[in-house]
Amino acid sequence: MPREILEEKAFLEIVPKAIHCRVKRRKDVVKLKLRTKRVLYTFKTDPVNAERLLKSVNCDIIEL
């Protein structure tokens, strides 16, 4: 089952464990989906904050 992350700090803690990050862009919301070995984590944010977070992601980034 996927899990939703509600805090940016928790998202940044999971990034080192991630296999890849999928980015799904909508008009006013960007979904960042981190795939780890066992769980898919989803984080919703605004487009400006998403670009800043994607710079700190060191795994593969897949645009959907």
Summary of the structure (lengths in Angstrom):
residues: 64
radius of gyration: 10.5
end to end distance: 20.1
largest distance: 30.0
contacts: 170
relative contact order: 0.31
helix: 31%
strand: 39%
